[in-house]
């Protein structure tokens, strides 16, 4: 069996076979007889199609294992085919169970197949380690026809050209769920799935003697929901670097969950620790542990005892070293201090923002990010005469302290125990280190032109960014409104976490066009580059966009009408800082998307998003992500009809019928030139369009494509006016690897 399109299963046959099968009770010893079985592919759940559309054909010499057979059954075909006949000897029975590849080290117990996924796997560029992606099937004696099903899931990631030498990659579940080790599956089920058994592990390591070169890598894992995502730890001669995916990931059998492209790694030759703060800072922005520390304990504020006080369920004293507390042991308990006006918000990913509601001891928490005027949820932070002072901005006599008798953290105006904080940083020579540097926000090179000094009527206001469509707006009070269509509002969002672009200017995040008629974003325009990705993780602080009237936006994050919250610009595309990640959770960046088929693992939109991740390059990728609201039928015949739905607290939201991605970048990807310096032949641009009824598992292909000019005729917008030589009238699938 080999791949039909590009990668996947060319290296899955290894030497060695260890198969045993427990007979049916009472069956006794049976004679093995010559038999033949067909293996076919009839739908997307079969062995011959994975969820990203990578098709594989049976080829001469392929082998499958059967329960009760002493040796593999061999394909009796002369040419590659989606259907094959397998011949061999097996005990005659009412039911038969099979597994592929035959090289997998498995055991049978009737219809139950047992196997172990190793914690250390061989890294194979473009594929996964040999013999690990197990598939199974069953049939009865009258049919003798196998239809193989994938029972494991695959996580993939891309190593970019500028990632340096990588010797190994460790993938860990942030919440400790099992991803490797012993598993079993019931082959008699209609849709069998691997289930973790007793001896499991929560991490997998990919290794290669030659190192991991740029390319796509796949890891076979036990399916399940990873509630806090994954961490990728890259090892190289320069040291260690990591990337975290903190959103919940659901890995289904046969699905490929692509995490994205890894590039521009910031190698750390020293371990990262939380070190005890013993000085004042001009800026306390950063990641901390809030603790009550003694000579024998480090009680860490990590949970709630009730609704009005913090508690410690963990003591990190045993983890304390001369350098501090290793980040690997402490990260899950951290709190994020973020500058808001003259004060700081204190955020914990597990329960939200810390605050007071009255001049009392009682603490409170909220999931809503505080503004500079919400002082009850803001704090001043200082170091004074050996003590940390975390003081509420509204009730300034209230200081966060530890109550030893009640074993809790609350706010007191006297007495109680002082808290100690530990700051996340790279270990140094014993002095309290400086804050972690911001990720380098300047692309290499940054191809953006300088903003025009004066507005350009009818083009892009005062900003001449390459990704912007034609916009012509005017001020309406404190808002920007379209000069021709008063239903359209605009907002330019700049990175809020201190990211800087060329010349030290604040880097832009994204621009949004939001419809008061549809109560939904119409388009979002943004640059994509590795400068925008880092370790902030996913914030989930859904709230109204302050630059657009809240009355036309959603008013709750509770969804409805079989839709979930679909990001236009994704959270994982803006992880350079917590503050910048929060901006992509504005309601102006959220559209209703079908939760079961479109905005889910392997869904119609997610497969396109994952594919776009591969297009990010050193020269910057410019994108417009849009929604369309009239009836729409795509080139595959999938039709979605216009409708108003109840969604996120409103009953008048338009459900989009089509979503699109428009991409523009240099063909080379690493020219070190701006688009203005490139000729038309050096630039590629195209529109990728998907009906909201696109089925789950639909791969990205030529049927999704159209020229940018053709999409302009559908939507009525004009794209990329600031790159007048962009080839909008044509597109070439081969330019995009399709």
C-alpha positions in Angstrom: 0.0 0.0 0.0 1.6 3.3 -1.0 0.6 7.0 -0.9 -1.3 8.3 -3.9 -0.6 12.1 -3.5 2.6 12.8 -1.7 3.8 11.6 1.7 2.8 9.2 4.5 3.2 5.5 4.3 6.2 4.6 2.2 8.3 3.5 5.2 6.0 1.4 7.3 7.3 -2.1 6.6 9.9 -3.3 9.1 11.4 -6.7 9.8 10.0 -8.9 12.6 6.6 -10.1 13.6 5.2 -11.1 16.9 1.5 -12.0 16.7 -0.5 -14.3 18.9 -4.2 -14.9 19.0 -6.4 -16.4 21.6 -9.0 -18.7 20.1 -12.7 -18.3 20.7 -13.7 -20.1 23.9 -14.4 -23.8 23.3 -13.1 -23.6 19.7 -10.3 -26.0 20.4 -7.4 -26.5 18.0 -8.4 -25.8 14.4 -6.8 -26.7 11.1 -5.5 -23.7 9.1 -6.8 -23.7 5.6 -6.1 -21.6 2.4 -8.3 -18.5 2.3 -8.5 -15.2 0.4 -9.9 -11.9 1.5 -10.6 -8.7 -0.4 -9.6 -5.3 1.0 -11.4 -2.3 -0.4 -11.8 1.4 0.0 -15.3 2.8 -0.1 -15.4 5.9 2.1 -13.2 8.4 4.0 -13.1 6.1 7.1 -11.1 3.4 5.3 -7.4 2.6 5.5 -6.9 4.1 2.1 -7.9 7.7 2.9 -6.6 9.8 5.8 -8.5 12.9 6.9 -6.2 15.3 5.0 -7.0 13.4 1.8 -3.7 11.6 1.5 -4.7 8.5 -0.4 -2.7 5.3 -0.4 -3.0 2.3 -2.7 -2.3 -1.3 -2.0 0.8 -2.4 -3.9 2.2 -5.9 -4.8 3.8 -7.5 -1.8 1.8 -5.7 0.9 1.0 -7.8 3.9 -1.8 -7.9 6.6 -2.0 -9.8 9.9 -5.0 -12.0 10.7 -6.0 -13.3 14.1 -5.4 -17.1 14.1 -2.9 -17.0 11.2 0.7 -18.1 11.7 2.1 -15.8 9.0 0.9 -12.7 7.1 -1.5 -12.7 4.2 0.1 -11.3 1.1 -1.5 -9.1 -1.6 -2.2 -11.0 -4.8 -2.0 -8.1 -7.2 0.3 -7.1 -10.0 -0.2 -3.4 -10.0 -1.0 -0.7 -7.5 -4.8 -0.7 -6.8 -7.4 0.7 -4.3 -8.6 -2.9 -4.0 -6.6 -6.0 -3.4 -7.0 -9.8 -2.7 -4.9 -11.2 0.2 -4.1 -14.9 0.4 -2.8 -17.1 3.2 -3.7 -19.7 5.8 -6.0 -19.2 8.8 -8.4 -21.1 11.1 -11.9 -21.1 9.6 -14.3 -19.0 11.8 -17.5 -17.0 11.7 -15.6 -13.8 12.1 -12.1 -12.6 11.1 -10.0 -9.8 12.4 -7.1 -8.2 10.6 -4.4 -5.5 11.1 -2.2 -3.5 8.8 0.8 -3.2 8.6 1.8 -6.8 9.3 5.1 -5.5 10.6 3.4 -3.9 13.6 4.3 -5.7 16.9 0.8 -6.7 18.1 -1.0 -9.4 20.0 -4.6 -10.7 19.5 -7.1 -11.6 22.1 -10.1 -12.6 20.0 -11.4 -9.4 18.5 -9.2 -7.2 20.7 -5.9 -6.1 19.2 -3.1 -5.0 21.6 0.0 -2.9 20.8 2.4 -0.4 22.4 3.4 2.9 21.0 7.0 3.6 21.9 7.9 6.7 23.8 10.9 7.2 21.5 10.1 7.2 17.8 12.2 7.6 14.7 11.8 11.0 13.0 10.9 10.5 9.3 10.6 13.6 7.2 7.3 13.5 5.4 6.0 10.5 7.3 5.9 8.7 10.7 8.0 6.0 12.4 7.8 2.6 10.8 4.9 0.3 11.7 3.2 2.6 14.2 0.1 3.9 12.5 -2.0 0.8 13.1 -5.2 0.1 11.2 -7.7 -2.7 11.8 -10.7 -4.4 10.2 -13.2 -7.2 10.6 -15.4 -9.3 8.4 -17.6 -12.3 8.6 -17.2 -15.6 6.7 -19.9 -14.9 4.2 -18.3 -11.6 3.1 -14.6 -12.0 3.6 -14.0 -8.4 2.7 -11.9 -6.1 4.9 -12.3 -2.3 5.1 -9.5 -1.0 7.2 -9.9 1.8 9.8 -7.2 4.0 11.3 -7.4 3.7 15.1 -4.7 6.2 16.0 -4.4 9.9 15.4 -1.5 11.8 13.9 -0.1 15.2 15.1 2.1 16.9 12.5 4.3 20.0 12.5 6.6 21.6 10.0 10.2 22.5 10.7 11.0 25.7 8.8 14.2 26.5 6.8 15.5 28.9 9.5 15.1 26.6 12.5 18.8 25.7 12.9 20.0 22.2 13.7 17.5 20.1 15.6 18.6 16.8 17.1 15.3 15.7 18.7 11.8 16.9 19.5 9.9 16.0 22.6 6.1 16.3 22.5 4.3 16.5 25.9 0.7 16.8 26.9 0.4 19.9 29.2 -2.2 18.1 31.4 -0.6 14.7 31.4 -3.0 12.8 29.2 -1.7 9.5 27.7 -0.4 9.7 24.2 1.9 6.6 24.0 2.4 3.3 25.6 0.1 0.3 25.7 -3.3 0.5 24.0 -6.0 -1.8 22.7 -8.9 -1.7 20.3 -12.0 -3.7 19.6 -11.8 -4.7 15.9 -15.5 -5.8 15.9 -16.7 -2.2 16.3 -18.0 -0.3 13.3 -15.5 2.5 14.1 -12.7 1.0 16.3 -10.5 3.4 18.2 -7.3 2.9 20.2 -7.9 3.1 24.0 -5.0 3.7 26.5 -4.3 0.6 28.6 -2.4 0.4 31.9 1.2 1.3 31.0 1.0 4.7 29.2 3.1 7.8 28.9 2.4 11.5 28.4 5.3 12.3 26.1 6.8 11.2 22.8 10.3 11.9 21.6 11.3 12.0 17.9 15.0 11.3 17.3 17.2 11.0 14.2 20.9 10.3 13.9 21.1 12.8 11.0 19.0 15.4 12.8 15.6 16.7 11.9 15.9 18.6 8.6 13.3 21.1 7.4 10.1 19.4 6.4 6.9 17.9 7.8 7.0 15.4 10.6 4.2 13.1 11.9 3.7 11.6 15.3 1.4 8.6 15.9 -0.6 9.1 19.2 -3.4 7.6 21.2 -6.6 9.6 20.3 -8.3 11.7 22.9 -8.8 15.2 24.1 -5.7 17.1 25.3 -7.4 19.6 27.6 -4.5 22.0 27.9 -2.8 21.2 24.5 0.8 20.2 23.8 4.3 21.4 24.4 7.1 20.9 21.8 10.6 20.9 23.2 13.3 21.1 20.5 16.9 20.1 21.3 19.9 21.2 19.3 23.6 22.1 19.6 22.6 25.6 20.7 20.5 24.3 23.6 16.8 24.0 24.0 13.8 25.8 22.6 10.1 25.2 23.1 6.7 26.0 21.6 3.4 25.5 23.5 0.0 24.9 22.1 -2.3 25.7 25.0 -5.7 25.4 23.3 -7.7 22.2 23.8 -6.8 19.7 21.1 -9.1 16.8 20.1 -7.3 14.0 18.2 -9.6 11.6 16.4 -8.7 8.3 14.8 -7.4 8.9 11.3 -7.2 12.6 11.7 -4.1 14.7 11.2 -3.9 17.7 13.5 -1.3 20.0 12.1 0.2 22.3 14.7 1.9 24.7 12.4 5.3 25.7 11.2 8.3 26.0 13.6 10.8 28.6 12.6 13.1 31.3 14.2 13.6 29.3 17.4 15.1 31.2 20.2 17.6 28.7 21.7 18.2 28.8 25.4 21.6 27.5 26.5 20.4 27.7 30.2 17.4 26.2 31.8 14.4 28.5 32.5 13.6 29.0 36.2 11.3 30.9 38.5 13.7 32.9 40.7 12.7 34.7 43.9 12.2 38.4 43.4 14.5 40.5 45.6 14.4 43.9 43.9 12.0 46.4 42.4 11.2 46.6 38.7 10.2 49.6 36.5 7.8 47.2 34.7 6.4 44.1 36.5 4.9 42.7 33.3 5.8 39.0 33.2 5.0 35.5 34.5 5.2 34.8 38.3 4.4 32.4 41.1 2.6 33.9 44.0 3.7 31.9 47.1 4.0 31.9 50.9 7.6 30.7 51.3 9.5 29.6 54.4 12.8 27.7 55.0 10.9 24.4 54.5 8.0 25.2 52.1 6.9 27.1 49.0 3.1 27.1 49.1 1.9 28.2 45.7 -1.3 30.2 45.0 -2.7 27.8 42.3 -6.4 27.2 43.1 -9.5 28.5 45.0 -10.7 27.2 48.4 -14.0 28.8 47.7 -15.4 31.8 45.8 -13.6 34.3 47.9 -10.1 33.1 48.7 -7.1 31.6 47.0 -5.6 28.3 48.1 -2.5 26.2 47.7 -2.7 22.6 46.7 1.0 22.3 45.8 4.2 22.9 47.6 7.2 23.4 45.3 9.9 23.3 47.9 11.1 19.9 46.8 11.7 21.4 43.3 13.7 24.4 44.6 17.3 24.5 43.4 20.1 27.1 43.7 18.9 28.5 40.4 15.2 28.6 41.4 12.2 26.5 40.6 12.4 24.8 37.1 9.8 26.2 34.7 9.0 22.7 33.7 7.7 22.1 37.2 6.1 25.5 37.8 4.7 26.8 34.5 1.2 25.2 35.1 0.9 27.3 38.3 2.0 30.7 36.9 0.2 34.0 37.0 0.6 36.6 34.3 1.1 40.3 35.4 0.1 42.6 32.6 0.3 46.4 32.5 -3.1 48.2 32.3 -2.7 51.9 32.6 -0.8 52.7 35.8 -1.5 49.3 37.3 -1.4 45.6 36.5 -3.9 42.9 36.0 -3.1 39.4 37.5 -4.3 36.5 35.3 -4.3 32.8 35.9 -5.2 30.6 33.0 -7.2 28.3 35.3 -9.6 30.8 36.8 -9.2 34.2 35.2 -8.4 37.7 36.7 -7.8 38.4 40.3 -9.7 41.2 42.1 -11.7 42.7 44.9 -15.3 43.8 44.9 -15.4 45.6 48.3 -13.2 46.9 51.0 -12.9 43.5 52.7 -10.6 40.4 52.8 -12.6 38.5 50.1 -10.9 37.9 46.8 -12.9 37.6 43.6 -12.2 36.3 40.0 -13.5 37.1 36.6 -12.9 35.9 33.0 -13.4 39.4 31.6 -10.1 41.4 31.0 -10.2 44.6 33.1 -9.8 48.0 31.5 -7.9 50.9 33.1 -11.1 52.1 34.7 -11.9 48.7 36.4 -9.6 49.3 39.3 -11.2 46.6 41.5 -9.4 44.1 39.3 -6.1 46.0 39.0 -3.1 46.0 41.3 0.0 47.9 42.1 3.1 45.8 42.6 6.3 46.8 44.5 9.3 45.5 46.4 9.8 47.3 49.7 12.3 46.5 52.4 12.4 42.8 51.6 8.6 42.4 51.2 6.4 42.2 48.1 3.4 44.5 48.1 0.5 43.5 45.8 -2.1 46.2 46.6 -5.5 46.6 45.1 -5.9 49.7 43.0 -9.3 50.6 44.3 -8.9 49.6 48.0 -5.4 50.7 48.7 -5.3 49.4 52.3 -5.8 45.9 51.0 -2.6 43.8 50.5 -2.5 40.3 49.2 -1.2 38.1 52.0 -1.2 34.5 53.4 -3.4 33.6 56.3 -1.5 30.8 58.0 -4.3 29.8 60.3 -6.9 29.5 57.5 -4.4 28.3 54.9 -5.5 30.8 52.3 -4.5 33.9 50.3 -6.7 36.9 50.8 -6.4 40.7 51.1 -5.8 42.2 54.5 -5.2 45.7 55.9 -2.9 44.5 58.6 -1.3 41.4 60.1 -1.0 38.0 58.3 2.0 36.7 56.4 3.9 38.5 53.5 3.8 36.7 50.2 6.9 35.9 48.1 6.9 36.0 44.3 9.1 34.1 41.9 9.7 35.5 38.4 10.1 33.4 35.2 13.5 33.9 33.6 16.7 32.3 32.4 19.0 31.2 35.3 21.9 33.6 35.8 24.9 34.1 38.1 22.8 34.4 41.3 21.4 38.0 41.0 17.8 38.4 40.2 17.6 38.3 36.4 16.2 40.9 34.0 12.7 40.1 32.6 12.6 37.7 29.6 13.2 39.7 26.4 10.3 40.2 24.1 10.4 37.9 21.0 12.2 39.6 18.2 9.3 41.4 16.5 11.2 42.4 13.3 10.9 39.9 10.4 14.1 39.1 8.6 13.5 41.1 6.5 10.3 43.0 7.2 9.0 43.7 3.7 6.3 46.2 4.7 6.5 49.7 3.3 6.5 52.7 5.6 3.0 54.0 6.3 2.1 56.9 4.0 2.3 60.3 5.8 -1.0 61.4 4.5 -4.4 59.6 3.9 -4.9 58.1 0.4 -8.6 58.7 -0.4 -10.3 55.5 -1.7 -7.3 53.3 -0.9 -6.3 52.5 2.6 -6.8 55.5 4.8 -3.5 56.6 6.3 -2.1 53.0 6.2 -0.5 51.6 3.1 -0.1 48.0 4.3 0.1 45.4 1.6 -2.7 43.2 3.0 -5.4 45.9 3.2 -8.3 45.9 0.8 -9.6 49.2 -0.5 -11.2 51.0 2.4 -12.6 54.6 2.4 -13.8 55.5 5.8 -14.7 58.6 7.8 -14.9 59.3 11.5 -18.3 58.9 13.2 -17.8 59.9 16.8 -15.0 57.7 18.1 -15.5 55.0 15.4 -14.4 54.6 11.8 -17.3 54.0 9.4 -17.4 53.3 5.7 -18.0 56.5 3.6 -20.4 54.7 1.3 -22.0 52.0 3.5 -22.8 53.1 7.1 -23.3 49.4 8.1 -19.5 48.7 7.8 -17.2 49.6 10.7 -13.4 49.4 10.7 -10.7 49.0 13.3 -6.9 48.9 13.1 -5.4 46.9 16.0 -1.7 47.3 16.9 0.1 44.7 19.0 -0.4 45.4 22.7 2.5 43.4 24.0 5.4 45.7 23.1 6.2 44.0 19.7 8.1 46.4 17.4 8.5 46.6 13.7 11.0 48.4 11.5 12.3 51.6 13.0 11.0 50.7 16.4 7.4 51.3 15.4 4.6 49.4 17.3 3.9 46.3 15.1 0.4 46.0 13.7 -1.8 43.1 14.6 -4.8 43.1 12.2 -7.5 45.3 10.6 -11.1 44.3 10.7 -14.2 45.2 8.7 -17.3 44.5 10.8 -20.9 44.5 9.6 -23.7 46.1 11.7 -26.2 44.4 9.4 -24.8 40.9 9.8 -23.3 41.3 13.3 -20.3 39.5 12.0 -16.9 40.3 10.6 -16.8 40.7 6.8 -13.1 40.5 6.5 -9.9 40.6 8.6 -6.6 41.5 7.0 -3.2 40.7 8.6 0.4 39.8 8.1 1.6 36.3 9.0 5.2 35.8 10.1 7.2 34.0 12.8 7.6 37.3 14.7 4.0 36.9 15.8 4.4 33.5 17.4 5.9 32.7 20.8 4.9 31.2 24.1 1.9 33.2 25.3 -0.5 30.4 24.6 -4.3 30.8 24.2 -6.0 33.5 26.3 -9.8 32.8 25.7 -10.7 36.3 27.0 -13.7 36.8 24.6 -15.0 40.3 24.7 -16.3 43.2 22.6 -13.9 45.1 20.4 -13.5 48.5 22.0 -13.0 50.2 18.6 -16.4 49.1 17.3 -19.8 49.8 18.9 -20.6 47.1 21.4 -24.3 47.3 20.5 -23.7 45.7 17.1 -21.4 42.9 18.5 -22.1 39.7 20.3 -22.9 40.1 24.0 -21.9 36.7 25.4 -19.5 34.0 24.5 -22.2 31.3 24.7 -22.8 30.0 21.2 -25.9 28.5 19.5 -27.5 27.1 16.3 -24.9 24.3 16.1 -22.1 26.8 15.6 -19.0 27.5 17.7 -16.7 30.5 17.8 -14.7 30.6 14.6 -11.6 32.8 14.6 -10.9 34.7 11.4 -7.3 35.3 12.5 -6.4 32.4 14.6 -5.2 32.4 18.2 -2.2 30.3 17.4 -1.1 32.9 14.8 -0.7 35.6 17.5 1.2 34.1 20.5 4.1 36.6 20.7 2.6 38.0 23.9 -0.5 37.6 26.2 -1.7 41.1 25.4 -1.5 40.6 21.6 -3.2 37.2 21.9 -6.1 38.8 23.7 -6.9 41.0 20.8 -7.7 38.1 18.5 -10.5 37.2 21.0 -12.4 40.4 20.3 -15.9 39.5 19.0 -15.1 41.5 15.8 -12.7 38.6 14.9 -15.2 35.8 15.6 -17.8 34.3 13.2 -20.3 31.5 13.6 -19.0 28.3 12.1 -20.5 24.8 12.2 -19.0 23.0 15.2 -19.2 19.4 14.0 -18.1 19.6 10.4 -16.4 23.0 9.8 -14.6 24.4 12.8 -13.3 21.2 14.4 -10.4 18.8 14.0 -10.3 17.8 10.3 -13.2 20.2 9.6 -13.7 22.0 6.3 -12.3 25.3 7.7 -9.6 23.8 9.9 -8.0 21.8 7.0 -7.7 25.1 5.1 -6.3 26.9 8.1 -3.7 24.1 8.6 -2.7 24.2 4.9 -2.3 28.0 5.1 0.1 27.6 8.0 2.5 25.9 5.6 2.5 29.1 3.4 4.1 31.3 6.1 7.5 32.3 5.0 10.5 34.5 5.9 9.3 37.3 3.5 5.9 37.6 5.2 2.6 36.1 4.1 -0.2 38.7 3.7 -3.7 37.4 4.2 -7.3 38.5 4.0 -9.8 36.2 5.8 -13.4 36.9 4.8 -17.0 35.8 5.2 -19.8 35.9 2.6 -23.6 35.9 3.4 -25.6 35.3 0.2 -26.5 31.8 -1.0 -23.3 30.1 -2.2 -22.4 26.9 -4.1 -18.7 25.9 -4.4 -17.0 24.0 -7.2 -17.7 20.7 -5.5 -21.4 21.4 -5.4 -21.7 22.1 -1.7 -24.5 24.7 -1.2 -25.0 26.8 1.9 -28.1 29.1 2.2 -28.3 32.5 3.9 -29.9 32.5 7.3 -30.3 34.5 10.5 -29.5 32.5 13.6 -29.4 32.9 17.4 -25.8 33.1 18.4 -23.7 34.5 21.2 -26.6 36.3 22.9 -28.2 37.7 19.7 -31.1 36.4 17.6 -30.2 38.4 14.4 -26.7 37.1 13.4 -26.1 36.2 9.8 -24.6 32.7 9.4 -21.9 33.0 6.7 -22.5 30.8 3.6 -18.8 30.9 2.5 -15.4 31.7 4.0 -12.3 32.6 2.1 -8.6 33.1 2.5 -6.7 35.4 0.1 -3.0 34.9 0.2 -0.1 37.0 -1.2 3.6 36.5 -0.8 6.8 36.1 -2.8 7.1 32.9 -4.7 10.6 32.3 -3.3 9.6 33.1 0.3 13.1 34.3 1.2 14.0 37.1 -1.2 14.7 39.6 1.5 12.9 42.1 -0.6 9.6 44.0 -0.1 6.8 43.4 -2.5 7.3 46.9 -3.9 10.8 45.8 -4.9 9.6 42.6 -6.6 8.4 42.1 -10.1 4.9 40.7 -10.8 6.5 37.4 -11.8 8.1 37.1 -8.3 4.8 37.4 -6.5 2.0 34.9 -6.2 -1.5 35.5 -5.0 -4.7 33.5 -5.0 -8.1 33.1 -3.3 -9.1 29.9 -1.5 -12.8 29.6 -1.1 -14.9 27.1 1.0 -18.6 26.7 1.3 -19.8 26.6 4.9 -21.2 23.2 3.9 -17.7 21.8 3.0 -17.6 18.3 4.5 -15.2 17.3 7.2 -12.0 15.8 5.8 -12.0 17.7 2.5 -8.4 18.4 1.5 -7.2 21.6 0.0 -7.1 21.4 -3.8 -7.6 23.2 -7.1 -11.3 23.2 -6.6 -10.9 25.6 -3.7 -9.0 28.1 -5.8 -10.0 31.1 -7.9 -8.2 34.3 -9.0 -8.4 37.3 -6.6 -10.2 39.3 -9.3 -12.9 36.6 -9.6 -13.5 36.7 -5.8 -13.7 40.5 -6.0 -16.7 40.1 -8.4 -18.4 37.9 -5.8 -17.7 40.0 -2.7 -17.6 43.5 -4.1 -14.4 44.3 -2.3 -11.1 45.3 -4.1 -8.1 43.5 -2.6 -4.4 44.4 -2.5 -4.6 48.0 -3.9 -1.2 48.8 -2.3 0.5 46.2 -4.5 -0.8 47.3 -8.0 1.4 44.8 -9.8 0.1 41.8 -7.9 -1.1 39.1 -10.4 -4.7 39.2 -9.2 -6.2 38.1 -12.6 -4.6 34.7 -12.6 -3.5 31.9 -10.4 -1.4 28.7 -10.7 -2.2 25.7 -8.5 1.4 24.5 -9.0 2.7 27.7 -7.4 1.0 26.6 -4.2 2.0 22.9 -4.4 -1.4 21.8 -5.6 
